[in-house]
Amino acid sequence: MRDRVLKQLRGDRALVELLLAARLVGLDTLQVACELTLECGVVMAAVVMNELRRLTAPERPERMSLPE
C-alpha cells in the first residue's frame, strides 16, 4: 500500500495524512481500511480515507416516529 501511494502525485503527503489518521483511529483500523482498498482495486489514499470514515462513523439513529 505504502509503495503504491508513494508513486502517485503528492503521495508523500497522502501517506502522512494516512499515518496521522492512524493516530486517531488506530493501526488496526487503518489496516482494515487498506485491505478493503486493495480488494476494490483502486489504490489511492483518498479511498483509504473514505474507508476509514466508513469504519469509524457513528451508527445512524433509527428513524423516529413523530406525531402529526
C-alpha positions as CSV (number, residue, x, y, z in Angstrom):
1,M,0.0,0.0,0.0
2,R,2.7,2.4,1.0
3,D,4.7,1.8,-2.2
4,R,1.7,2.3,-4.4
5,V,0.6,5.5,-2.6
6,L,4.1,7.0,-2.8
7,K,4.3,6.5,-6.5
8,Q,1.3,8.8,-7.0
9,L,1.3,12.5,-7.4
10,R,1.8,14.0,-3.9
11,G,1.9,10.5,-2.5
12,D,4.2,11.6,0.3
13,R,1.6,14.0,1.7
14,A,-1.1,11.4,1.3
15,L,0.9,8.9,3.2
16,V,1.4,11.4,6.0
17,E,-2.3,12.0,6.1
18,L,-3.0,8.3,6.5
19,L,-0.4,8.0,9.3
20,L,-1.9,11.0,11.1
21,A,-5.4,9.4,10.7
22,A,-4.0,6.2,12.2
23,R,-3.1,8.1,15.3
24,L,-6.8,8.9,15.8
25,V,-8.4,5.6,14.8
26,G,-5.6,3.1,15.5
27,L,-3.4,1.0,13.3
28,D,-5.8,-1.9,13.2
29,T,-8.5,0.2,11.7
30,L,-6.0,1.6,9.2
31,Q,-5.0,-1.9,8.2
32,V,-8.6,-2.9,7.7
33,A,-9.2,0.2,5.5
34,C,-6.1,-0.6,3.5
35,E,-7.2,-4.2,3.0
36,L,-10.6,-3.0,1.8
37,T,-9.0,-0.6,-0.6
38,L,-6.8,-3.2,-2.0
39,E,-9.8,-5.5,-2.5
40,C,-11.6,-2.9,-4.5
41,G,-8.6,-2.4,-6.8
42,V,-8.4,1.4,-6.7
43,V,-5.4,2.1,-4.5
44,M,-5.4,5.7,-3.6
45,A,-5.1,7.5,-0.3
46,A,-8.4,9.1,-0.7
47,V,-10.1,5.7,-1.0
48,V,-8.4,4.6,2.2
49,M,-9.6,7.8,4.0
50,N,-13.1,7.1,2.8
51,E,-12.9,3.6,4.1
52,L,-11.6,4.9,7.4
53,R,-14.6,7.3,7.7
54,R,-17.0,4.4,6.9
55,L,-15.4,2.2,9.5
56,T,-15.3,4.8,12.3
57,A,-18.6,6.6,11.5
58,P,-21.1,6.5,14.4
59,E,-24.2,4.4,13.9
60,R,-27.1,6.3,12.5
61,P,-30.1,6.5,14.8
62,E,-33.2,4.7,13.9
63,R,-36.0,6.8,12.3
64,M,-38.2,8.4,14.8
65,S,-41.9,8.4,14.5
66,L,-43.2,11.9,15.2
67,P,-46.9,12.6,15.8
68,E,-48.6,14.5,13.1
